[in-house]
Amino acid sequence: MAATQTNPLRVGLRQERVISPQCLVIFGASGDLTHRKLIPALFELFRQRRLPTEFSVLGCARRPWSDDDFRNRMAEAMADEVKQHQSAWQQFAACLFYEPVDLQQDEDVVRLGTRLEALDRQRATRGNRTFYLSVSPAFYGSGCRALANAGLLKDPSRSRVVIEKPFGTDYGSAQSLNRVVQSCGKESQIFRIDHYLGKETVQNILVLRFANAIFEPIWNRNYIANVQITAAETVGVEERAGYYETSGALRDMVQNHLTQMLALTAMETPGHFDPESIRSEKAKVLQAARLANEDEPWKCCVRGQYSRGGNPANPMAGYREEPGVNPESTTETYVAMKLFIDNWRWQGVPFYLRTGKRLPKRLSEVVLTFRKAPVQLFDAAGGTPTANQLVLRIQPDEGAGFVFDVKAPGSGMRSRPVDMHFSYDESFGEPSDEGYVRLLADAMLGDPTLFTRSDEVEAAWRLYTPLLELIEDAPHQLPVYPYEARTWGPSAADNLLAEDGLMWRRP
Amino acid sequence: MAPQLTLQAPLQLPPSEVPAYLNRLWTDNLKDSSGAATFTLVVWEPSWLQQQLIRTGRADGPITGLLNDQLLEAAREAIGALGLPASTAPTAPDVAWALGQLPGSHGAEDLRGQFVDRAISAHQPRRLITLAPTLAGDQQLESTVAAYCPLPEERGVSADACGDVVVLRGGMGAMQQGLAMLQELIPSDLPCWVWWNGTMDESPELLEALAVPPRRLVVDSSIGEPRRCLDLLVQRIEQGQAVNDLNWLRLRTWRESLAMVFDPPCRQSALDQVVQLDIDVEGQHPVKGLLLAAWIADRLGWHLLNSFWIDGGAGEGRGIGAEFQRSDGQSVQFRLMPVPVGVSKMHPGALVGLRLICAPPQRPPLCVILCSESGGCMRLEAGGVASMELAEEVVPLPNESEEMEMARLLGGGHDSTNPLLASAAALAAKLLPN
């Protein structure tokens, strides 16, 4: 008999929290994100019975679509899913509505308010609304203002706004945008989304640290020698050249995703597991973080850009040869840097961050390397003793590993490292929800734990301000080193660690 | 409604005037508001246990309808004093019935319907109607109404979040009389929940009249005669009504603990090789155990061949046995046994332990034992399980009140029954021998 493929007892058990009746309003509903991520995530929630019956989605964009147009386009974009779950889709599609809205036009916003009231009556959604701004960042401020002016944000307990990244392009613009957004509603209504925080393994950093008594006592400068945080991609810039040329790896990955991993890894223990306690600790640790050398930031940061690579069978274009990219572009596709955190827990412990496109592997991980044993009693089989390492694998092969020495088999007393391995797949079998499923559910639940607060965003931008200013004012001091596609970045990045007698982990 | 602002003192009115009064209240006095566009919650709140404990001087008033620690303690003491088996749960109808045989005439203020758990009032019911039957069967119908709004600090002062509370109090005959007026009070354009917070086999005609589809019914299948509980669940679900069973919801920790054992893919194939399932429950109410067994059988695709009573021997109650057939034709034996406990949990038929034995070919048998946090399960640990691969877990006690569970349902409910409950209830009804 064939083995059971998934755990049949697990079905239907993921109904921990119930989303209140409400209407989710998606601005930019004709865009990619809506049919690629948002509607599939909502459909998944619907199939898991995590959406209440009193629920509706109102798609809004400038296109003059009808409700049926919207439903049909979503069904076309999700053809495979719809085919697999036709009956569920029919029920779900009945929750989908559309209203042509240009948020810059007052009369459109007034009409939106009227439509929402009608939907409240029609679907019994109790006036609860989540507004998802899946629009160009240039419209975040004006979009929020339009909603506030129409009175759609006046009740903080029944209206929320979800904003996609990037939230600002530097410290100043993030501050300005925060001021605008906060003038439209309370901070508790603003949900700044960072889809990395939707990943199970990123959230697991919190559980691993604070649910186990063994880690926290050694999670500090007395026991940890350094921390490496890596987010590596194998893909190039793909179709995002227009956006990427203005952002680069520093804004696209480091300021948000890597910084969030840094904050979760380094934050102090929150007093309670509630959103504000956690976000306060994250903000505090980011405020204590600094570049290893703020006066001469070029000494603690390396930028790179991928050049041609691959092999004759699978040649890969260099960044400057990609469609839509300036042939003279100095946009970085790779960044490595060294940070310190000036607090009692982490003083003197270097944090190394790196991210890049067209690297040999797609992976994200946090690696904590512990100090070596004070006295070496045993010869190491590999020549030099290995430091203990705790590896938190964010993706792929989600899980954790712990590297420690054991006695090598044989008559002597030599030590050699082994890896104790935990894998989500092996332990749980079930795939985790896609990040947007978790984050959309949390936003509709009004739970901001996994969303970034204004002070976190500002602290993150302030941390990288010396680098952004240097890139702006004296780019020659922070040159973009070329690296061959599908290699681990420029050699200058290796030198950054070599100066400290270290090496990047080769995962 | 503790966190809310009373717009008026609770007003006692002749029942016949209540509908007109509420209409006037919203159209004249609160004319800027049509009230919260949320839902109506109708609660059948007999609180027989509390009423009897107070009447016999074993507990202090007022009558609130809320079960607190002092009441449970008083009920446990009464169980001993009344000579009921120690395994009797405090909320078992037997306790209130036995207390009803004792003399006593202590009185207390009746505040049922006016003490609403914060978790429920936070959802701002548009109308909360409490039916509060009294011990005196001939008591005339009384009605109390009040309107409420959220406190300003709770949220922006907006009249469209306001609601009202109606309490109908009287003897059973009066309750019947008030039924027609009550139907008039339920707004047809909002979802309506009917929480039958009493025994499932009492006042069937009232339940029938109140819980009319598409109203969403909330019951507790641990309270009432088991056959009636299961048949009612099945009948309502088959009618297409959205039914929520608090007894089923309380199984959550057991289902989660069992699922956790089989999460590692290396264990999942053992689920195809189950040969024996044993469940121990407190006292003589098997519904919770049957729901758990039925859920397991349904999820694993077993087919029920037969079920029968088992004589538990001297001093023990009757158990239930059954034989299932797996999808590969092999047999699975099921036993549900009542076990005596020193201190019972709050609800009848609480689970004590579960044992699942899997016999994969060419491998040692796997025995999974789940034990309740509050008690051991020595009976299940006996019988040669030491020679098997043993996976033993302790199931934590749920720490949420009925009101919290109810609030969770009200917060985001469905207009259909959870398909897992629907399947499990139908199978559990077949498992219970006639």
Chai-1 contact restraints between the chains, C-beta under 6 A:
chainA,res_idxA,chainB,res_idxB,connection_type,confidence,min_distance_angstrom,max_distance_angstrom,comment,restraint_id
A,M1,B,D272,contact,1.0,0.0,6.0,A-B,restraint_1
A,M1,B,D328,contact,1.0,0.0,6.0,A-B,restraint_2
A,A3,B,S269,contact,1.0,0.0,6.0,A-B,restraint_3
A,T4,B,Q268,contact,1.0,0.0,6.0,A-B,restraint_4
A,T4,B,S269,contact,1.0,0.0,6.0,A-B,restraint_5
A,T4,B,L271,contact,1.0,0.0,6.0,A-B,restraint_6
A,T4,B,D272,contact,1.0,0.0,6.0,A-B,restraint_7
A,N7,B,F262,contact,1.0,0.0,6.0,A-B,restraint_8
A,N7,B,D263,contact,1.0,0.0,6.0,A-B,restraint_9
A,N7,B,Q268,contact,1.0,0.0,6.0,A-B,restraint_10
A,P8,B,R299,contact,1.0,0.0,6.0,A-B,restraint_11
A,L9,B,L258,contact,1.0,0.0,6.0,A-B,restraint_12
A,L9,B,A259,contact,1.0,0.0,6.0,A-B,restraint_13
A,L9,B,F262,contact,1.0,0.0,6.0,A-B,restraint_14
A,L9,B,R299,contact,1.0,0.0,6.0,A-B,restraint_15
A,R10,B,A259,contact,1.0,0.0,6.0,A-B,restraint_16
A,G12,B,L420,contact,1.0,0.0,6.0,A-B,restraint_17
A,L13,B,E256,contact,1.0,0.0,6.0,A-B,restraint_18
A,L13,B,A259,contact,1.0,0.0,6.0,A-B,restraint_19
A,V18,B,R408,contact,1.0,0.0,6.0,A-B,restraint_20
A,V18,B,G411,contact,1.0,0.0,6.0,A-B,restraint_21
A,V18,B,G412,contact,1.0,0.0,6.0,A-B,restraint_22
A,I19,B,G412,contact,1.0,0.0,6.0,A-B,restraint_23
A,S20,B,G411,contact,1.0,0.0,6.0,A-B,restraint_24
A,S20,B,G412,contact,1.0,0.0,6.0,A-B,restraint_25
A,P52,B,G412,contact,1.0,0.0,6.0,A-B,restraint_26
A,T53,B,H414,contact,1.0,0.0,6.0,A-B,restraint_27
A,T53,B,D415,contact,1.0,0.0,6.0,A-B,restraint_28
A,A124,B,P191,contact,1.0,0.0,6.0,A-B,restraint_29
A,R126,B,A37,contact,1.0,0.0,6.0,A-B,restraint_30
A,R126,B,T38,contact,1.0,0.0,6.0,A-B,restraint_31
A,D155,B,G156,contact,1.0,0.0,6.0,A-B,restraint_32
A,S157,B,R155,contact,1.0,0.0,6.0,A-B,restraint_33
A,S427,B,P264,contact,1.0,0.0,6.0,A-B,restraint_34
A,F428,B,D263,contact,1.0,0.0,6.0,A-B,restraint_35
A,G429,B,D263,contact,1.0,0.0,6.0,A-B,restraint_36
A,G429,B,P265,contact,1.0,0.0,6.0,A-B,restraint_37
